Amino acid sequence: MMTCQQLAEELKRIATAQVSDITRAVKEGQKSIALNEVRDMARRLELLADAFDPKPVTEDADGAQAA
């Protein structure tokens, strides 16, 4: 389990890296790359959030597990 300090460091690391990439892409006029970086940041933050509050695994109508 992560401590508050470790969480803060990971959030800062994700934000710093992604914002740097987004800024560079915007300055270079590469909107699609900037959007991909935004999506990647959202994905990384969601993974981090799930590590702290995982969604329960449920079963669908066919009995297969879904996240």
C-alpha positions as CSV (number, residue, x, y, z in Angstrom):
1,M,0.0,0.0,0.0
2,M,1.2,3.5,-0.8
3,T,1.8,6.1,1.8
4,C,0.5,9.6,1.3
5,Q,4.0,10.7,0.5
6,Q,4.4,8.0,-2.2
7,L,1.0,9.0,-3.6
8,A,1.9,12.6,-3.8
9,E,5.2,11.8,-5.5
10,E,3.5,9.5,-8.1
11,L,0.9,12.2,-8.8
12,K,3.6,14.8,-9.2
13,R,5.6,12.5,-11.5
14,I,2.6,11.7,-13.7
15,A,1.6,15.4,-13.9
16,T,5.0,16.7,-14.6
17,A,5.8,14.2,-17.4
18,Q,2.4,14.4,-19.1
19,V,2.0,18.2,-18.9
20,S,5.5,18.6,-20.3
21,D,4.6,16.3,-23.2
22,I,1.3,18.1,-23.8
23,T,2.9,21.5,-23.7
24,R,5.5,20.5,-26.2
25,A,2.9,19.0,-28.6
26,V,0.7,22.1,-28.4
27,K,3.7,24.4,-29.0
28,E,4.6,22.3,-32.1
29,G,1.0,22.4,-33.3
30,Q,0.4,18.7,-32.9
31,K,-3.1,18.6,-31.6
32,S,-3.6,14.8,-32.0
33,I,-0.4,14.1,-30.0
34,A,-1.5,16.5,-27.3
35,L,-4.9,14.8,-27.1
36,N,-3.3,11.4,-26.9
37,E,-1.1,12.7,-24.0
38,V,-4.2,14.0,-22.3
39,R,-5.9,10.5,-22.7
40,D,-2.7,8.8,-21.5
41,M,-2.6,11.0,-18.4
42,A,-6.3,10.3,-17.7
43,R,-5.6,6.5,-18.1
44,R,-2.6,6.7,-15.7
45,L,-4.6,8.6,-13.1
46,E,-7.5,6.2,-13.3
47,L,-5.1,3.3,-12.8
48,L,-3.7,5.0,-9.7
49,A,-7.2,5.8,-8.4
50,D,-8.2,2.2,-9.0
51,A,-5.3,1.0,-6.9
52,F,-6.8,2.9,-4.0
53,D,-10.4,2.2,-4.6
54,P,-10.7,-0.9,-6.8
55,K,-14.1,-1.5,-8.5
56,P,-15.7,-4.7,-7.5
57,V,-15.6,-7.6,-10.0
58,T,-19.1,-8.4,-11.2
59,E,-20.5,-11.2,-13.3
60,D,-22.4,-10.5,-16.5
61,A,-25.4,-12.5,-17.8
62,D,-23.1,-15.2,-19.3
63,G,-21.2,-15.7,-16.0
64,A,-18.1,-14.0,-17.3
65,Q,-16.3,-11.7,-15.0
66,A,-16.1,-8.0,-15.9
67,A,-14.0,-5.3,-14.2
